């Protein structure tokens, strides 16, 4: 594995630079336009990050990960090899995805997060899980089964609680009560 410390104003060809901050961004990673990688983050070999993506401080994006456009990954998130993250996804602080159902096995399987999904802070996701399009995983949820599209799951283990439409209604009510 190549070691590339992102200091001394190193530029990745996309205008991204952050002087004086040590990040590791592999030379084989493909980084899109307008990507912001915050302090002390890691991006592994053969990872592909789309345009307009934010990767928070202390986040670990391992090798062979794919991240779509307009995705926001908060700090201290762990994204293991083979994970696929769609476009317009939000991942809250400290979320953890896993890829090894029987550690330490040489056979790994990634998590798939489809477009428009939201994964709350400190959620933990089992290897091989699919988080459906426009679904929501609540903070602290432990996801052991696939999450259907347009649904909200929460709990330990995570279970469907209501629809994304209900989530948006609750969010709008919350936001209007705070103005």
C-alpha positions as CSV (number, residue, x, y, z in Angstrom):
1,X,0.0,0.0,0.0
2,X,1.3,3.4,-0.9
3,X,1.7,6.0,1.8
4,X,0.9,9.5,0.9
5,X,0.6,12.0,3.7
6,X,-1.5,14.9,2.6
7,X,0.6,17.7,4.0
8,X,2.6,20.6,2.5
9,X,-0.4,21.7,0.5
10,X,-0.5,18.6,-1.7
11,X,-3.1,18.9,-4.5
12,X,-5.0,15.8,-5.8
13,X,-5.7,17.3,-9.2
14,X,-9.2,18.4,-8.2
15,X,-8.3,21.6,-6.4
16,X,-8.4,19.9,-3.0
17,X,-5.6,20.7,-0.6
18,X,-5.4,21.2,3.1
19,X,-2.0,22.7,4.2
20,X,-0.5,21.3,7.4
21,X,-3.1,18.5,7.9
22,X,-2.0,14.9,7.7
23,X,-4.5,12.8,5.7
24,X,-3.8,9.6,3.9
25,X,-5.3,9.6,0.4
26,X,-4.1,6.8,-1.8
27,X,-2.6,7.8,-5.1
28,X,-4.9,5.1,-6.7
29,X,-8.1,6.7,-5.3
30,X,-10.2,8.6,-7.8
31,X,-11.4,11.8,-6.2
32,X,-14.2,13.8,-7.9
33,X,-14.6,17.6,-8.1
34,X,-15.3,19.8,-5.1
35,X,-14.5,17.0,-2.6
36,X,-13.7,18.1,0.9
37,X,-11.7,15.6,3.1
38,X,-11.4,16.9,6.6
39,X,-8.6,16.5,9.2
40,X,-6.9,13.1,9.8
41,X,-9.0,11.1,7.3
42,X,-8.0,8.0,5.4
43,X,-8.9,7.1,1.8
44,X,-7.7,3.7,0.6
45,X,-6.5,2.2,-2.6
46,X,-8.9,2.1,-5.6
47,X,-11.6,4.0,-3.8
48,X,-13.9,6.1,-6.0
49,X,-15.4,9.3,-4.6
50,X,-17.9,11.3,-6.7
51,X,-18.3,15.0,-7.0
52,X,-19.4,17.3,-4.2
53,X,-18.7,14.8,-1.4
54,X,-17.6,15.7,2.2
55,X,-15.6,13.2,4.3
56,X,-15.5,14.2,7.9
57,X,-12.5,14.3,10.3
58,X,-11.2,11.0,11.5
59,X,-13.2,9.0,9.0
60,X,-11.7,5.9,7.5
61,X,-12.7,5.0,3.9
62,X,-10.9,1.8,3.1
63,X,-9.9,0.3,-0.2
64,X,-12.3,-0.4,-3.1
65,X,-15.1,1.7,-1.7
66,X,-17.5,3.6,-4.0
67,X,-19.2,6.8,-3.0
68,X,-21.7,8.6,-5.2
69,X,-22.1,12.4,-5.8
70,X,-23.4,14.9,-3.3
71,X,-22.9,12.6,-0.3
72,X,-22.0,13.8,3.2
73,X,-20.1,11.5,5.6
74,X,-19.6,13.0,9.0
75,X,-16.6,12.5,11.3
76,X,-15.4,9.2,12.9
77,X,-17.2,7.0,10.4
78,X,-15.7,3.6,9.5
79,X,-16.3,2.4,5.9
80,X,-14.7,-0.9,5.2
81,X,-13.6,-2.4,1.8
82,X,-16.2,-3.3,-0.7
83,X,-18.8,-0.8,0.6
84,X,-20.9,1.0,-2.0
85,X,-22.6,4.3,-1.1
86,X,-25.0,5.9,-3.5
87,X,-25.6,9.6,-4.3
88,X,-27.2,12.1,-2.0
89,X,-26.6,10.0,1.1
90,X,-26.0,11.3,4.6
91,X,-24.0,9.3,7.1
92,X,-24.0,10.6,10.7
93,X,-21.0,10.8,13.0
94,X,-19.6,7.5,14.3
95,X,-21.6,5.2,12.1
96,X,-19.9,1.9,11.5
97,X,-20.3,-0.5,8.5
98,X,-18.8,-4.0,8.6
99,X,-17.7,-6.4,5.9
100,X,-16.6,-9.6,7.6
101,X,-19.4,-11.9,8.9
102,X,-17.0,-14.3,10.6
103,X,-13.8,-12.4,11.6
104,X,-11.1,-13.0,10.5
105,X,-12.3,-14.5,7.3
106,X,-10.7,-13.9,3.9
107,X,-14.2,-13.7,2.4
108,X,-15.7,-10.3,2.9
109,X,-18.9,-8.7,1.7
110,X,-19.7,-5.0,1.6
111,X,-22.7,-3.0,2.6
112,X,-24.7,-1.3,-0.1
113,X,-26.3,2.1,0.7
114,X,-28.6,3.2,-2.1
115,X,-29.3,6.8,-3.2
116,X,-30.9,9.2,-0.9
117,X,-30.5,7.1,2.3
118,X,-29.8,8.6,5.7
119,X,-27.7,6.7,8.3
120,X,-27.9,8.2,11.8
121,X,-25.1,8.7,14.3
122,X,-23.5,5.6,15.9
123,X,-25.6,3.2,13.7
124,X,-23.9,-0.2,13.2
125,X,-24.5,-2.2,10.0
126,X,-23.9,-5.9,9.5
127,X,-21.9,-7.2,6.5
128,X,-23.8,-7.7,3.3
129,X,-26.8,-5.5,4.2
130,X,-28.6,-3.3,1.7
131,X,-29.9,0.0,2.9
132,X,-32.7,0.9,0.4
133,X,-33.2,4.0,-1.6
134,X,-34.4,7.0,0.5
135,X,-34.5,4.9,3.7
136,X,-33.5,6.2,7.1
137,X,-31.5,4.3,9.7
138,X,-32.0,5.9,13.1
139,X,-29.1,6.9,15.4
140,X,-27.8,4.0,17.4
141,X,-29.6,1.4,15.3
142,X,-28.1,-2.1,14.9
143,X,-28.9,-3.2,11.4
144,X,-29.0,-7.0,10.9
145,X,-31.4,-7.2,8.0
146,X,-31.9,-5.3,4.7
147,X,-33.7,-2.0,5.1
148,X,-36.5,-1.6,2.6
149,X,-36.6,1.5,0.3
150,X,-38.6,4.5,1.7
151,X,-38.7,3.1,5.2
152,X,-37.4,4.2,8.6
153,X,-35.7,1.6,10.9
154,X,-34.6,2.0,14.5
155,X,-33.7,-0.1,17.5
156,X,-31.6,-3.0,18.4
157,X,-32.1,-4.9,16.2
158,X,-33.4,-2.3,13.8
159,X,-37.0,-2.8,12.8
160,X,-39.3,-0.8,10.4
161,X,-41.1,1.9,12.4
162,X,-42.7,4.1,9.8
163,X,-42.3,5.4,6.2
164,X,-39.9,8.0,4.8
165,X,-43.0,10.1,4.0
166,X,-43.9,10.0,7.7
167,X,-40.3,10.9,8.5
168,X,-40.4,14.0,6.2
169,X,-43.7,15.0,7.8
170,X,-42.2,14.8,11.3
171,X,-39.1,16.7,10.2
172,X,-41.2,19.5,8.7
173,X,-43.3,19.7,11.9
174,X,-40.1,19.9,13.9
175,X,-38.5,22.5,11.7
176,X,-41.7,24.7,11.6
177,X,-41.9,24.6,15.4
178,X,-38.3,26.0,15.7
179,X,-38.6,29.1,13.5
